[in-house]
Amino acid sequence: MRIGCPKEVKPQEFRVGLTPFAAAEAILRGHDVLIETGAGLGAGFTDDDYTAIGAQIAPDAKSVFDVAELVIKVKEPQAPERAMLREGQVLFTYLHLAPDAAQTRDLLASGVTSIAYETVTDARGGLPLLAPMSEVAGRLAPQVGSWALQKANGGRGVLMGGVPGVRPANVVIIGGGVVGAAAARVAVGMGANVTVMDRSVPRLSYLDDIFMGKLTTQYASAAATAELVQTADMVIGAVLIPGAAAPKLVSRAQLSTMPQGAVLVDVAIDQGGCFETSRATTHQDPVYEVDGIVHYCVANMPGAVARTSTQALGNATLPFLLALAGKGWRQAIRDDAHLRAGLSTHQGRLTSPPVGEALGIEAVTPDQLLAG
Ligand SMILES: NC(=O)c1ccc[n+]([C@@H]2O[C@H](COP(=O)([O-])OP(=O)(O)OC[C@H]3O[C@@H](n4cnc5c(N)ncnc54)[C@H](O)[C@@H]3O)[C@@H](O)[C@H]2O)c1
C-alpha cells in the first residue's frame, strides 16, 4: 500500500505522523512510504533519515495527498488539507470531531475513510493512542512546574527536593490516572513530598501499591482539596471525566489560602481546566499569575518535547498502521474491535454516534456500516 505522511501545518505542531522507525517497519512489509520534505524536522528527523530506510520524499503536501492510499498524521487535518482528501483514501490521525463541526462536514464531504486515534480502545478499557501523550504531559508537569516555582519565573523559590535540613516542596496531584501517575513518578523522583488525590478508591489503592510508601494518597473530597492546597507549593490538575468538561476543583477564592508564588499546572486545560482561574496558554507564553499564584496551562504540552512525543506516538500507532496497510481498512477493523472503535467517517457517512449526538448529525455505528 502507498502510505503518505505530510508535514503538520497546525501552528506550533512539531510532531510528525510517521517516524523513520515506523516507516522502516512498513517498508519491510512491502509498502511504499512517501514523506513530505521536512516533515520530520521538528522532531529531529531529516529527509536523509527517511531516505536511508527506503522512503521517498515528496516536494509538497499535495504530492503526498494525491498518491497516498493511507495518510498518517498527528493533528486533525486543517482546512487546506481537508480539501485534498478523497473517497477511497484512509486518514489515520487525531480528529477530535465532537467540538468541530466544520472539520466533520469537510471529512464527510470528501468521502474519506477516517479513523481517529483518540477513540481507538484497548482490552483494558483504555485509550492506547491517547495514553502516550498523557504519559508525556504527566512527566512534563512537575518539570515545567518546578521551572515556574523558581523565583525569576514568578514562583515562590522552592526547590522540589529541598536540601538536607530543608523540607522538599509539597506537590498535590489531583487525578491519579495516566497523567497523574506519570506526574507522581517524576515528582517523587525529584524528591518532592507528593500527595495524589482521586475519586476512585481502587485507583488510589493501585497507586499506593506501586509507589510503596513514596507518596501519600488522599480521597479527593472538596474538603480535603481545600485543606491540601493551603500548604501546596505546586498543584497539578490531572482529572478527566470522559466526554465532559473538567470539573472546577480549586476556586478563585481558594487561591488566597495558598502560599504566595505557589504554582498551578493545569494539565486538564484541554478539557477546559480544573481550576476556576485556568485559561489556555501556549509554549511561547506558558505562565500567568492570578492573585499571586502562578498558572501553567499549556493545552498541547507534548509539543514541548516533540521528539519524545513523536516516538511515543509512533510506537503506539505502529501495530494499527501495519494492520491498516497490510489488510486494508475494512478487514483490519473487522478483525480488531479496538481499531473499529476509531472509525469516524466513511464515504460521507458519520460512523461515530457520540460525534453525531454532539453535532446533531445522523450516525451509524462502525458495526452497522460493516453489516450494511
Ligand atoms: N495539556 C495537555 O497537553 C494534555 C496532554 C495529555 C492529556 N491531557 C489531559 O489530562 C487529563 C487527564 O488525562 P488522563 O489520561 O490522566 O485521564 P485518566 O482517565 O487516565 O485519569 C483521570 C483521573 O481523574 C480522576 N477523576 C475524575 N474526576 C475526579 C475528581 N473530581 N477528583 C479527583 N479525581 C478525579 C479519575 O478517577 C481518573 O483516575 C485529561 O483532561 C487529558 O485530556 C492534557
The ligand as a Gaussian input file, in Angstrom:
#p B3LYP/6-31G(d) Opt

LIG

0 1
 N       -2.458000      19.623000      28.390000
 C       -2.022000      18.613000      27.662000
 O       -1.157000      18.766000      26.816000
 C       -2.579000      17.234000      27.888000
 C       -1.929000      16.113000      27.367000
 C       -2.448000      14.842000      27.666000
 C       -3.601000      14.726000      28.443000
 N       -4.215000      15.872000      28.920000
 C       -5.411000      15.835000      29.754000
 O       -5.086000      15.405000      31.064000
 C       -6.287000      14.965000      31.699000
 C       -6.051000      13.622000      32.401000
 O       -5.830000      12.630000      31.414000
 P       -5.544000      11.106000      31.799000
 O       -5.094000      10.436000      30.557000
 O       -4.703000      11.028000      33.003000
 O       -7.004000      10.602000      32.184000
 P       -7.344000       9.283000      33.046000
 O       -8.740000       8.925000      32.687000
 O       -6.265000       8.281000      32.925000
 O       -7.300000       9.826000      34.561000
 C       -8.209000      10.755000      35.074000
 C       -8.354000      10.501000      36.543000
 O       -9.149000      11.579000      37.093000
 C       -9.919000      11.017000      38.145000
 N      -11.005000      11.939000      38.482000
 C      -12.146000      12.200000      37.796000
 N      -12.858000      13.139000      38.451000
 C      -12.154000      13.482000      39.543000
 C      -12.372000      14.409000      40.607000
 N      -13.456000      15.169000      40.662000
 N      -11.417000      14.496000      41.573000
 C      -10.296000      13.738000      41.532000
 N      -10.054000      12.836000      40.556000
 C      -10.967000      12.717000      39.577000
 C      -10.356000       9.678000      37.593000
 O      -10.783000       8.794000      38.622000
 C       -9.077000       9.209000      36.900000
 O       -8.265000       8.410000      37.742000
 C       -7.335000      14.898000      30.590000
 O       -8.119000      16.077000      30.630000
 C       -6.500000      14.884000      29.330000
 O       -7.225000      15.373000      28.215000
 C       -3.727000      17.099000      28.645000

